[in-house]
Amino acid sequence: MAVVRCLPGMIKYLGSKRRLVPVLGDLLVGSGAATALDLFTGTTRVARAFKEKGALVTAVDTARYSEVFGKCYLAIDADTADTDEVVDALDRLNGLDGSAGYFTDTFSHQSRFFQPHNAERVDAIREVIESDYRDSWMYPVLLTSLILAADRVDSTTGVQMAYVKEWAPRSFKPLELRVPDLLTGGGRAVRGDAVELAGQLGSFDLAYLDPPYNQHRYFTNYHIWETLVAWDHPEHYGVACKRLDSREDATKSVFNKKREMPAALGAVIAEIDASLLVLSYNNESWIEFDALVEMLQVRGRVLALAFDSKRYVGAQIGIHNPQGQRVGEVSHLRNLEYVLVAGEGTLVDRVVEPFGGYLVPTS
């Protein structure tokens, strides 16, 4: 099978900043930042945009799959990477026959996230990546390719808390590994907790924060990607076969705890060493807008931009029970996305000035 080269890819993801990426990229360029921090990077979408704009980017997250994306898209320089070697490896992996194992049993038979023909190929491919490429520079590239390929043929509403009752049309398509869209330049990926690391990451021209701001846990919403990267065959529970360790405190974020989240975010904001701090937030957050502005004022001047936006993909589809049955309608399909910019007054005024039409009062 011929490998498709360099197609951009992104998994379906809660809180994706696709619509804000152009704004964030322009803020980076307008600030003149040469170094940038993306502290809650998720899929690395924003970090990748910063790298494309020429910044040296550090991306931080607690998720295993996020670290893999960071090592693929940020730490690897496309100008020095041997993409022919990647193509050869993916050609080999694409040619493997399926072989049922833990992934097939758990996510195709005990649950219905993937059709057996694709789950069996995930099992076979992942085993070979681990046995033959674990010490290769290509390891995160191949894992990224596999995650993206699996995401294209899953049978969910966008998160992995449930699967749909009938097989999604895309689930019938064959799994196909493609070359990830590697980028020119360097960067680094750090796996860890933002509260613990905020003051230890170094100095940056610009820091971007997109913290979780409600009860939705990424560890459980994307537990399959965690397992696919860890490849630890964990015990699981429930209809969705979630990892048993998702019940442990170590996998729970303070940012998903309503009472603790504001203090944690305030500490992170205060400890980051950056000339300009940019924070995205929406009107579904547990923190009131005015309280957030007050937190940011420790950095200096604060200006805010507001953008109308569609809610996450699950909200567009509706409310489903664990069996994938639609059981209700969401209350609203749109919200306001805020981008708050904090720092020295003249710098903040300069970078925000082109977006004057989106400015909203901060007091």
Long-range contacts (C-beta under 8 A, 24 or more apart in sequence): 1-91, 1-94, 1-95, 1-176, 2-91, 3-87, 3-90, 3-91, 3-94, 3-177, 3-178, 3-179, 4-176, 4-178, 4-179, 5-83, 5-87, 5-178, 5-179, 6-83, 6-179, 6-180, 6-181, 6-182, 7-178, 7-179, 7-181, 8-181, 9-148, 9-178, 9-180, 9-181, 10-43, 10-45, 10-148, 11-43, 11-147, 11-148, 11-151, 11-222, 11-225, 12-151, 12-156, 12-158, 12-159, 12-313, 13-42, 13-43, 13-158, 13-222, 14-158, 14-159, 14-216, 14-218, 14-221, 14-312, 14-313, 14-314, 15-42, 15-210, 15-212, 15-312, 16-42, 16-43, 16-45, 16-312, 17-45, 17-46, 17-210, 17-280, 18-45, 19-307, 19-309, 19-310, 19-337, 20-46, 20-280, 20-307, 20-309, 20-337, 20-339, 21-45, 21-46, 21-49, 23-305, 23-307, 23-339, 23-355, 24-49, 24-50, 24-208, 24-278, 24-280, 24-339, 25-49, 25-50, 25-52, 25-53, 26-354, 26-355, 27-206, 27-276, 27-278, 27-339, 27-341, 27-351, 27-352, 28-53, 28-55, 28-206, 29-53, 30-350, 30-351, 30-354, 31-205, 31-206, 31-275, 31-276, 31-347, 31-350, 31-351, 32-205, 33-204, 33-205, 33-206, 33-275, 33-276, 34-205, 35-203, 35-204, 35-205, 35-206, 36-204, 36-205, 36-206, 36-207, 36-208, 37-201, 37-204, 37-206, 37-207, 37-208, 37-272, 37-274, 38-208, 38-210, 39-194, 39-198, 39-207, 39-208, 39-209, 39-210, 39-211, 39-268, 39-272, 40-194, 40-209, 40-210, 40-211, 40-212, 41-66, 41-69, 41-70, 41-189, 42-66, 42-210, 42-218, 43-69, 44-69, 44-70, 44-73, 44-74, 44-189, 46-208, 46-210, 47-73, 47-74, 47-187, 48-73, 48-74, 48-183, 50-206, 50-208, 51-183, 51-185, 51-187, 52-183, 54-185, 55-205, 55-206, 56-185, 56-186, 56-187, 57-187, 57-188, 58-187, 58-188, 58-189, 58-190, 58-201, 58-202, 58-204, 59-187, 59-188, 59-189, 59-190, 60-189, 60-190, 60-191, 60-192, 60-194, 60-197, 60-201, 61-191, 62-191, 62-192, 62-193, 62-194, 62-219, 62-253, 63-191, 63-218, 63-219, 63-222, 63-225, 63-226, 64-191, 64-225, 64-226, 64-229, 64-230, 65-147, 65-222, 65-225, 65-226, 65-228, 65-229, 66-189, 66-191, 67-189, 67-190, 67-191, 67-229, 68-140, 68-143, 68-144, 68-147, 68-229, 69-140, 69-144, 69-189, 70-187, 70-188, 70-189, 70-190, 71-140, 71-189, 72-140, 72-141, 72-143, 72-144, 72-180, 72-182, 73-144, 73-180, 73-181, 73-182, 73-183, 74-183, 74-186, 74-187, 74-188, 74-189, 75-140, 75-186, 75-187, 75-188, 75-189, 76-137, 76-140, 76-141, 76-182, 77-182, 77-183, 77-184, 77-185, 77-186, 78-182, 78-183, 78-184, 79-184, 81-137, 81-141, 81-182, 83-179, 83-182, 85-138, 86-138, 86-141, 86-142, 86-179, 87-179, 89-133, 89-138, 89-142, 90-142, 90-145, 90-177, 90-178, 90-179, 92-128, 93-125, 93-128, 93-129, 93-142, 93-146, 93-177, 94-176, 94-177, 96-121, 96-124, 96-125, 96-128, 97-121, 97-124, 98-123, 98-124, 99-123, 99-124, 99-127, 101-127, 102-233, 103-227, 103-228, 106-227, 106-236, 106-241, 107-224, 107-241, 110-241, 111-163, 111-239, 111-240, 111-241, 112-155, 112-163, 112-167, 112-324, 113-154, 113-155, 113-156, 113-160, 113-163, 113-224, 114-150, 114-153, 114-154, 114-155, 114-171, 115-153, 115-155, 115-167, 115-171, 115-172, 117-174, 118-150, 118-153, 118-171, 118-174, 118-175, 121-174, 121-175, 122-146, 122-150, 122-175, 122-228, 125-175, 125-177, 126-228, 126-231, 130-231, 141-179, 141-180, 141-182, 142-177, 143-228, 143-229, 144-180, 145-177, 145-178, 145-179, 145-180, 146-177, 146-228, 147-225, 147-228, 147-229, 148-178, 148-180, 149-175, 149-176, 149-177, 149-178, 150-175, 150-224, 150-228, 152-176, 157-313, 157-314, 157-317, 157-318, 157-320, 157-324, 158-312, 158-313, 158-314, 158-317, 159-221, 159-222, 159-314, 160-220, 160-221, 160-222, 160-223, 160-224, 160-225, 160-240, 161-220, 161-221, 161-240, 161-242, 161-322, 162-239, 162-240, 162-320, 162-321, 162-322, 162-323, 162-324, 163-240, 163-324, 164-320, 164-324, 165-323, 165-324, 165-325, 193-253, 194-255, 194-268, 195-254, 195-264, 195-267, 195-268, 198-267, 198-268, 198-271, 198-272, 199-271, 199-272, 199-273, 201-272, 201-273, 202-273, 203-273, 203-274, 204-272, 204-273, 204-274, 204-275, 205-274, 205-275, 205-276, 206-274, 206-275, 206-276, 206-277, 206-278, 207-272, 207-274, 207-276, 207-277, 207-278, 208-278, 208-279, 208-280, 209-265, 209-268, 209-269, 209-272, 209-277, 209-278, 209-279, 209-280, 210-279, 210-280, 211-255, 211-261, 211-265, 211-268, 211-279, 212-253, 212-255, 212-256, 212-261, 213-255, 213-261, 213-281, 213-282, 213-284, 213-285, 213-286, 213-287, 214-256, 214-284, 214-285, 214-286, 215-256, 215-258, 216-256, 217-246, 217-252, 217-253, 217-256, 218-253, 219-243, 219-246, 219-251, 219-252, 219-253, 220-246, 238-322, 239-322, 239-323, 240-322, 258-286, 261-286, 261-287, 262-286, 262-287, 262-291, 262-295, 265-295, 266-295, 269-295, 269-296, 269-298, 269-299, 270-298, 274-343, 275-343, 275-344, 275-347, 276-341, 276-342, 276-343, 276-344, 276-347, 276-348, 276-351, 277-341, 277-342, 277-343, 278-339, 278-340, 278-341, 278-342, 279-339, 279-340, 279-342, 280-337, 280-338, 280-339, 280-340, 281-337, 281-338, 281-340, 282-309, 282-335, 282-336, 282-337, 282-338, 283-335, 283-336, 283-338, 284-335, 289-338, 290-363, 292-340, 293-340, 293-362, 293-363, 296-340, 296-342, 297-342, 299-342, 299-343, 300-342, 300-343, 300-344, 300-345, 300-348, 301-342, 301-343, 301-344, 301-345, 301-348, 301-349, 302-340, 302-341, 302-342, 302-348, 302-362, 303-340, 303-341, 303-348, 303-349, 303-352, 303-359, 303-362, 304-338, 304-339, 304-340, 304-341, 304-359, 304-360, 304-361, 304-362, 305-338, 305-339, 305-340, 305-341, 305-352, 305-355, 305-358, 305-359, 305-360, 306-336, 306-337, 306-338, 306-339, 306-358, 306-360, 307-336, 307-337, 307-338, 307-339, 307-358, 308-334, 308-336, 308-337, 309-334, 309-335, 309-336, 309-337, 310-334, 311-335
